[in-house]
């Protein structure tokens, strides 16, 4: 589930490199388990510029609402309309069909500061 081709942040987002300057971002399986059944997801707009750590949206479940953060700096290249229309995709397949947005990196070196799968797994216990 937490594979070596993914990177993670302490706010429970995952990052997977799609190309040299494009990454895919979503919430981790751990995050969706803590939140429970998702009922609403608000994502940024294509073209938005983000700084690493910036709030980019919200996920709401039957239990709570939680902010989404951008793990890296860049410009929103795409959002997953399927997950906006059916938030349960982020529950059923958080590391696949439930991805949230794609980011065109402005500083690819930031990837080196993210957590490995092993470090993330030990962080969440």
SEMARSE-704635 format. One line per 5 residues: their letters; for each residue z, y, x of N, C-alpha, C, O. Coordinates in pm, 1 decimal, padded with zeros to 6 digits. Atoms other than C-alpha are relative to their C-alpha. Example, Ala and Ser with C-alpha at 12.3 -4.5 7.8 and 13.67 -1.06 7.14 Angstrom:
2
as = 00000.0/-00119.0/00089.0/00780.0/-00450.0/01230.0/00000.0/00120.0/00090.0/00066.5/00118.1/00193.6; -00006.0/-00119.0/-00082.0/00714.0/-00106.0/01367.0/00073.0/00109.0/-00077.0/00089.9/00219.8/-00026.1
END
This chain:
125
xxxxx = 00000.0/-00119.7/00082.3/00000.0/00000.0/00000.0/00000.0/00126.3/00086.8/-00082.9/00215.0/00066.4; -00002.3/-00112.1/-00093.8/00094.4/00247.3/00277.2/-00071.6/-00047.5/00126.3/-00012.1/-00112.7/00212.1; 00083.3/00055.6/-00106.3/-00187.2/00177.3/00519.5/-00010.0/00095.1/00119.1/00017.7/00214.5/00107.9; 00005.4/-00077.8/-00123.7/-00242.5/00294.5/00875.8/-00110.3/00104.6/00002.7/-00111.2/00190.9/00090.4; 00103.8/-00103.7/00004.3/-00550.4/00496.5/00778.8/00043.6/00119.1/-00084.8/-00035.2/00210.2/-00109.9
xxxxx = -00055.9/-00109.0/00080.3/-00324.1/00723.4/00569.3/00109.1/00070.1/00079.4/00173.6/00010.5/00165.8; -00110.5/-00078.4/-00054.4/-00085.1/01000.3/00671.9/00081.9/00049.3/-00119.2/00034.1/00050.4/-00232.6; -00091.6/-00034.3/00108.3/00212.3/01124.5/00471.6/00081.6/00123.7/00036.4/00093.5/00160.8/00153.1; -00091.0/-00111.6/-00020.4/00441.2/01422.8/00423.8/00128.8/-00027.8/-00075.8/00131.6/-00109.6/-00167.8; -00131.6/00023.6/00058.8/00808.2/01440.0/00328.6/00005.8/00035.0/-00147.9/00096.7/-00009.4/-00218.1
xxxxx = 00003.8/-00036.0/00142.4/00715.7/01589.2/-00009.8/-00076.0/-00104.7/-00082.1/-00105.8/-00081.8/-00199.4; 00056.7/00118.2/00066.1/00551.7/01252.0/-00097.0/-00146.7/00013.7/-00041.3/-00189.4/-00042.2/-00142.3; 00145.3/00000.4/00014.1/00183.1/01340.9/-00072.5/-00058.1/-00084.6/00112.8/-00001.5/-00092.4/00221.8; 00071.2/00075.7/-00103.6/-00060.3/01117.2/00115.9/-00131.4/00069.3/00030.7/-00184.4/00145.3/-00050.3; 00124.9/-00058.9/-00048.4/-00368.3/01217.2/00314.6/-00084.2/-00111.4/00060.2/-00034.6/-00193.4/00137.5
xxxxx = 00092.2/00096.2/-00059.3/-00671.8/01007.4/00398.3/-00125.1/00075.9/00040.9/-00182.3/00150.0/-00039.0; 00117.4/-00071.5/-00049.4/-00956.1/01136.3/00612.1/-00126.5/-00062.4/-00056.9/-00147.4/-00183.2/-00045.8; 00127.5/00045.4/00054.8/-01295.4/01112.4/00438.7/-00113.0/00024.4/00099.6/-00204.5/-00056.9/00112.6; 00098.0/-00034.1/-00103.4/-01498.8/01284.1/00711.7/00072.3/00086.8/00102.9/00193.7/00105.2/00093.8; -00063.7/-00080.3/-00104.4/-01435.6/01504.3/01015.9/00083.9/00114.6/-00055.9/00191.7/00143.9/-00004.2
xxxxx = -00071.9/-00116.7/00050.3/-01329.0/01800.0/00804.8/00041.0/-00008.8/-00146.5/00086.5/00090.7/-00203.0; -00040.0/00017.6/00140.1/-01262.8/01657.6/00455.7/00106.2/-00109.8/-00009.3/00089.4/-00219.5/00044.0; -00103.5/00099.7/00026.9/-00942.8/01480.6/00350.0/00020.7/-00011.8/-00150.6/-00003.4/00082.0/-00226.7; -00036.7/00026.9/00138.6/-00840.1/01323.4/00020.5/00151.9/00001.4/-00006.2/00218.4/-00050.9/00083.2; -00144.9/-00014.9/00012.6/-00488.1/01399.4/-00103.7/00044.7/-00048.6/-00138.4/-00022.7/-00026.0/-00239.0
xxxxx = -00058.3/00045.9/00125.2/-00271.0/01238.3/-00369.1/00150.4/-00012.9/00014.8/00205.9/00017.9/00120.2; -00143.4/00026.6/-00008.8/00088.9/01153.1/-00451.6/00020.1/-00146.7/00035.6/-00062.2/-00231.7/00001.7; -00026.3/00136.3/-00044.3/00243.6/00842.0/-00304.2/00047.3/-00088.6/-00114.7/00092.0/-00040.7/-00218.9; -00052.0/00096.4/00096.1/00331.9/00528.0/-00492.6/00149.2/00023.9/-00022.9/00197.2/00015.5/-00135.9; -00143.6/-00027.8/00011.5/00696.7/00608.9/-00421.3/00024.8/00117.9/-00094.6/00113.3/00111.6/-00179.9
xxxxx = -00016.0/-00118.1/00085.4/00659.9/00951.7/-00586.4/-00026.0/-00033.3/-00145.7/00050.1/00007.6/-00233.4; 00029.9/00030.0/00139.9/00495.6/00813.4/-00898.9/00106.1/-00092.0/-00059.7/00134.1/-00084.4/-00179.3; -00108.5/00084.9/00051.2/00770.0/00549.1/-00927.2/00122.3/00084.1/-00036.6/00186.9/00059.2/-00138.4; -00114.2/-00087.6/00028.5/01038.1/00819.8/-00909.6/-00024.2/00084.6/-00124.6/00067.2/00106.5/-00204.1; 00032.2/-00087.1/00113.0/00858.6/01038.9/-01164.1/-00009.4/-00075.6/-00131.2/00027.5/-00021.9/-00235.6
xxxxx = 00023.7/00074.8/00124.1/00777.8/00766.7/-01416.7/-00137.2/00033.1/-00055.9/-00224.2/00081.2/00016.6; 00130.9/-00015.8/00063.4/00490.4/00790.5/-01662.6/-00045.0/00145.6/00000.1/00018.2/00231.7/-00061.2; 00053.3/-00136.4/-00008.4/00282.2/01098.2/-01584.4/-00074.1/00035.8/-00128.0/-00150.7/-00044.1/-00181.9; 00061.8/-00046.3/00124.4/00170.6/01301.8/-01884.2/-00088.8/00122.9/00019.2/-00168.7/00156.5/-00068.2; 00078.0/-00122.0/-00023.7/00018.2/01613.9/-01726.0/-00010.5/00023.4/00150.0/00087.1/00007.4/00223.3
xxxxx = 00020.6/-00036.9/-00140.4/-00132.3/01712.5/-01390.6/-00080.4/00129.0/00004.1/-00188.5/00138.5/-00054.2; 00069.1/-00127.5/-00021.2/-00227.1/02068.2/-01295.4/-00041.8/00005.8/00147.1/00041.3/-00007.9/00236.9; 00053.6/-00002.1/-00135.3/-00451.3/02096.3/-00990.0/-00057.4/00137.3/00034.3/-00085.3/00216.9/-00055.4; 00059.8/-00127.8/-00039.8/-00586.1/02389.4/-00787.4/-00146.9/00006.5/-00039.9/-00202.9/-00090.5/-00090.9; 00139.5/-00023.9/00033.5/-00933.4/02533.8/-00837.2/-00086.4/-00019.4/00124.3/-00047.4/00019.9/00234.2
xxxxx = 00094.0/00014.9/-00111.2/-01230.5/02439.1/-00619.1/-00027.2/00138.1/00058.8/-00054.1/00233.7/-00014.1; 00019.8/-00126.8/-00068.7/-01270.2/02713.1/-00360.1/00128.7/00069.1/00040.2/00126.0/00159.3/00123.9; -00128.2/-00059.5/-00038.4/-00898.4/02801.1/-00340.0/00028.9/-00027.9/00146.8/00004.3/-00138.3/00195.4; -00045.3/00018.2/-00138.3/-00772.6/02853.8/00015.0/00149.7/-00023.4/-00000.5/00225.1/00045.9/-00068.8; -00140.5/00038.7/-00001.5/-00440.6/02692.4/00093.8/00055.0/-00001.4/00141.7/-00016.8/-00030.3/00237.5
xxxxx = -00072.2/00017.7/-00125.6/-00186.6/02704.6/00372.8/00079.0/-00129.3/-00009.8/00120.1/-00169.1/-00118.8; -00081.7/00120.7/-00001.0/-00004.6/02389.4/00476.5/00137.0/00031.4/-00059.8/00200.3/00130.5/-00023.2; -00129.0/-00018.6/00064.6/00306.5/02355.0/00260.4/-00004.7/00082.0/-00126.8/00096.4/00093.2/-00196.2; 00012.0/-00083.6/00119.7/00174.4/02578.9/-00018.7/00005.9/-00085.1/-00126.5/-00041.7/-00198.5/-00128.5; -00000.2/00065.5/00130.8/00238.8/02483.7/-00380.0/-00141.3/00007.5/-00055.8/-00201.4/00114.9/-00059.2
xxxxx = 00139.0/00004.0/00046.3/-00095.2/02372.4/-00526.3/-00014.8/-00046.4/-00144.1/-00124.5/-00042.2/-00199.8; 00009.5/00048.8/00136.9/-00011.8/02233.7/-00866.9/00131.4/-00061.0/-00043.2/00234.7/-00045.5/00021.8; -00118.8/00059.7/00060.3/00231.0/02042.3/-01083.4/-00036.4/-00136.8/-00056.0/-00145.3/-00156.4/-00109.8; 00010.2/00126.3/00072.9/00277.4/01685.0/-01198.9/00119.4/-00006.6/-00093.5/00232.9/00019.6/-00053.7; -00107.6/00011.9/00098.3/00477.0/01631.0/-01516.1/00003.0/-00141.6/-00053.3/-00100.0/-00202.5/-00082.3
xxxxx = -00019.5/00132.9/00056.0/00621.9/01306.1/-01637.3/00091.9/00011.1/-00120.8/00136.6/00119.8/-00157.3; -00093.9/-00000.3/00111.5/00834.5/01204.3/-01930.1/00140.8/00033.7/00048.5/00226.2/00071.4/-00031.8; -00132.1/-00027.0/-00057.4/01132.7/01251.9/-01693.1/00015.0/00141.5/00054.5/00119.0/00204.6/00035.5; -00015.7/-00125.1/-00074.9/01059.5/01569.0/-01495.7/-00135.3/00059.1/00036.1/-00239.4/-00005.5/00024.3; 00118.0/-00065.5/-00058.2/00811.4/01818.7/-01357.1/00026.9/00017.0/00148.3/00140.4/00040.9/00189.6
xxxxx = -00014.7/-00010.4/-00144.6/00748.3/01833.7/-00984.9/-00119.4/00075.8/00057.2/-00233.6/00053.8/00016.8; 00108.1/-00073.8/-00065.5/00548.5/02072.7/-00767.9/-00078.6/-00091.7/00092.7/-00024.3/-00186.1/00150.0; 00086.5/00064.2/-00099.3/00254.7/01946.3/-00562.4/-00017.7/00096.8/00115.0/-00028.5/00217.7/00094.6; 00015.3/-00083.2/-00118.2/00218.8/02072.3/-00207.1/-00122.2/-00044.4/00078.8/-00158.5/-00162.1/00078.8; 00112.0/00033.1/-00086.8/-00077.6/02089.7/00024.9/00055.2/-00038.5/00136.5/00123.1/00042.0/00200.3
xxxxx = -00050.1/00041.6/-00130.5/-00000.1/01888.2/00337.6/-00067.2/00072.3/00116.6/-00014.2/00074.2/00227.7; 00081.7/-00059.0/-00105.5/-00266.1/02079.2/00534.4/-00061.4/00131.2/-00047.4/-00062.8/00160.2/-00167.0; 00068.5/-00124.7/00032.9/-00446.4/02413.4/00547.5/-00148.5/-00026.3/-00021.8/-00208.2/-00111.3/00044.2; 00142.9/00013.5/00022.5/-00796.3/02447.6/00409.7/-00042.1/00053.7/-00135.1/00030.8/00128.0/-00200.8; 00059.1/-00044.7/00125.9/-01017.5/02506.0/00109.2/-00021.4/-00119.8/-00091.0/-00068.3/-00224.8/-00046.9
xxxxx = 00018.9/00108.4/00096.4/-01023.4/02294.0/-00205.4/-00149.7/-00028.7/-00013.2/-00227.4/00058.4/-00052.2; 00140.7/00040.6/00005.1/-01352.6/02102.0/-00191.0/-00033.7/-00071.2/-00130.4/-00148.6/-00068.0/-00174.5; 00021.8/00071.7/00125.2/-01308.6/01894.3/-00509.5/00135.7/-00031.5/-00061.8/00236.4/-00042.4/00008.1; -00118.5/00051.4/00068.7/-01053.6/01797.0/-00771.6/-00042.6/-00123.0/-00079.0/-00159.5/-00138.8/-00114.2; 00027.0/00122.1/00074.3/-01028.2/01466.8/-00951.6/00017.8/00027.9/-00149.0/00128.9/00022.0/-00201.7
xxxxx = -00004.1/-00028.4/00144.4/-01118.0/01553.8/-01312.2/00049.9/-00121.3/-00078.9/00112.6/-00105.3/-00183.7; -00044.7/00120.7/00070.1/-01050.8/01190.5/-01411.5/00151.4/-00003.9/-00012.3/00203.7/-00041.6/-00117.2; -00146.0/00004.0/00003.7/-00681.6/01221.1/-01321.2/00056.2/00115.6/-00082.9/00164.7/00103.7/-00139.8; -00041.6/-00109.7/00087.3/-00656.2/01557.3/-01498.7/-00009.2/-00046.0/-00146.8/00080.7/-00019.9/-00226.7; 00020.1/00048.7/00137.1/-00794.5/01394.5/-01815.8/00086.3/-00121.0/-00033.4/00119.1/-00142.7/-00150.1
xxxxx = -00081.6/00118.9/00019.5/-00588.9/01074.9/-01767.5/00102.7/-00009.8/00112.5/00082.0/-00083.5/00208.9; -00100.2/-00002.4/-00107.0/-00274.2/01141.9/-01559.7/00056.5/-00137.4/00035.9/00109.2/-00155.2/00145.7; -00053.9/00133.5/-00029.4/-00173.9/00774.6/-01584.3/-00072.8/-00067.8/00115.9/-00021.7/-00164.5/00172.2; 00068.2/00053.2/-00118.7/-00434.6/00703.3/-01312.9/00085.1/00018.1/00125.9/00080.7/-00064.9/00216.7; -00087.7/-00022.8/-00114.7/-00184.4/00852.7/-01067.2/00117.8/-00096.8/-00000.1/00182.3/-00115.4/00103.0
xxxxx = -00100.9/00105.5/00006.3/00063.4/00588.3/-01188.8/-00060.0/-00135.5/00035.4/-00004.0/-00210.0/00115.8; 00056.5/00134.0/-00014.5/-00166.2/00287.7/-01198.8/-00069.3/-00021.9/00133.9/-00073.3/-00134.7/00183.0; 00072.2/00013.6/-00126.5/-00362.4/00358.0/-00878.1/00017.1/00127.3/00083.5/-00080.6/00197.4/00109.7; -00025.5/-00128.5/-00065.6/-00194.7/00644.5/-00686.6/-00072.9/00018.4/00132.8/-00099.3/00131.7/00173.2; 00066.1/-00010.9/-00129.7/-00366.5/00564.4/-00355.9/-00149.4/-00027.2/-00009.3/-00216.9/-00040.0/00092.9
xxxxx = 00142.0/00026.5/00021.2/-00710.1/00501.8/-00509.2/-00056.4/00095.6/-00103.5/-00074.4/00214.3/-00076.2; 00061.0/-00079.7/00106.8/-00855.9/00624.3/-00840.6/00087.2/00118.4/-00042.4/00037.5/00211.8/-00105.3; -00091.4/-00107.4/00037.6/-00548.3/00847.3/-00887.0/00011.4/00111.7/00102.2/00104.7/00191.7/00095.9; -00002.0/-00111.6/-00096.4/-00630.0/01077.5/-00592.6/-00004.4/00132.0/-00075.9/-00050.1/00136.3/-00190.2; -00010.0/-00127.8/00069.8/-00577.2/01445.4/-00675.7/-00106.2/00101.8/00040.2/-00175.4/00156.3/-00045.9
xxxxx = 00099.9/-00098.5/-00041.5/-00796.9/01671.9/-00464.3/-00048.0/-00028.6/00141.0/00015.0/-00102.8/00216.4; 00055.3/00007.9/-00134.9/-01014.3/01696.4/-00154.3/00009.7/00138.1/00062.5/-00010.1/00240.4/-00003.1; -00021.6/-00123.7/-00071.9/-00951.9/01957.9/00108.6/-00091.8/00005.3/00121.6/-00098.0/-00088.8/00200.6; 00078.3/-00023.9/-00121.6/-01193.6/02099.7/00365.4/00094.5/00067.3/00099.0/00139.8/00179.5/00076.6; -00101.6/-00044.9/-00094.8/-00968.5/02142.5/00668.1/-00041.3/00126.6/00074.6/-00155.1/00138.8/00119.9
xxxxx = 00023.4/-00117.3/-00083.5/-00940.1/02479.8/00838.2/00062.6/-00020.7/00137.8/00027.8/00049.2/00232.9; -00066.8/00027.7/-00127.3/-00718.5/02335.6/01114.3/00024.9/-00150.5/00012.4/00136.6/-00196.3/-00011.8; -00014.0/00145.7/-00006.5/-00782.1/01961.7/01170.7/00114.4/-00048.0/00089.4/00163.0/-00159.8/00072.1; -00110.3/00039.5/-00088.3/-00513.7/01957.0/01443.7/00129.2/-00022.6/-00077.8/00218.0/-00093.3/-00030.2; -00120.7/00019.0/00080.9/-00251.9/01974.9/01164.8/00021.9/-00147.5/-00035.6/00135.1/-00188.5/-00061.3
xxxxx = -00013.1/00142.9/00032.0/-00322.9/01605.5/01095.5/00097.6/-00070.0/00092.8/00166.4/-00163.3/00051.2; -00087.3/00066.8/-00096.4/-00130.9/01512.3/01410.1/00147.4/00017.8/-00032.9/00230.3/-00059.2/00015.6; -00139.2/-00024.4/00035.8/00190.3/01653.0/01261.1/00048.8/-00077.8/-00121.2/00166.4/-00069.2/-00156.6; -00038.7/00073.8/00119.9/00189.2/01425.4/00955.8/00064.2/-00133.5/00036.7/00049.7/-00181.5/00149.1; -00069.4/00126.7/-00022.3/00393.1/01106.5/00919.9/-00096.1/-00117.8/-00004.3/-00189.9/-00120.0/-00084.1
xxxxx = 00073.4/00127.2/00007.0/00247.5/00764.5/00994.2/00053.2/-00079.4/-00118.2/00156.3/-00044.8/-00175.7; -00044.4/00088.0/00109.0/00275.0/00491.5/00731.2/00138.4/-00056.6/00032.7/00225.3/-00060.0/-00054.5; -00129.5/00058.0/-00037.5/00564.1/00333.5/00922.9/00112.8/00102.4/-00008.9/00221.9/00070.6/-00056.3; -00103.1/-00104.1/00007.6/00754.5/00661.9/00951.4/00030.0/00036.0/-00144.7/00145.6/00058.8/-00180.3; -00022.1/-00031.0/00141.4/00702.9/00734.4/00581.2/00081.2/-00110.8/-00065.3/00175.9/-00083.5/-00139.1
xxxxx = -00072.6/00113.8/00058.3/00820.1/00384.3/00484.5/00146.8/00002.4/00040.5/00233.6/-00024.2/-00042.6; -00139.9/-00004.2/-00039.6/01136.7/00422.2/00691.0/00072.6/00120.7/-00061.7/00193.2/00114.8/-00085.2; -00060.2/-00117.0/00063.0/01196.9/00768.1/00540.4/00043.6/-00029.9/-00144.4/00150.7/00012.4/-00188.2; -00032.5/00026.5/00140.9/01188.4/00638.5/00182.7/00090.6/-00121.2/-00015.5/00136.7/-00151.5/-00125.5; -00096.0/00110.8/00001.2/01400.3/00337.0/00277.1/-00056.9/-00124.3/-00054.8/00012.2/-00225.9/-00062.1
END
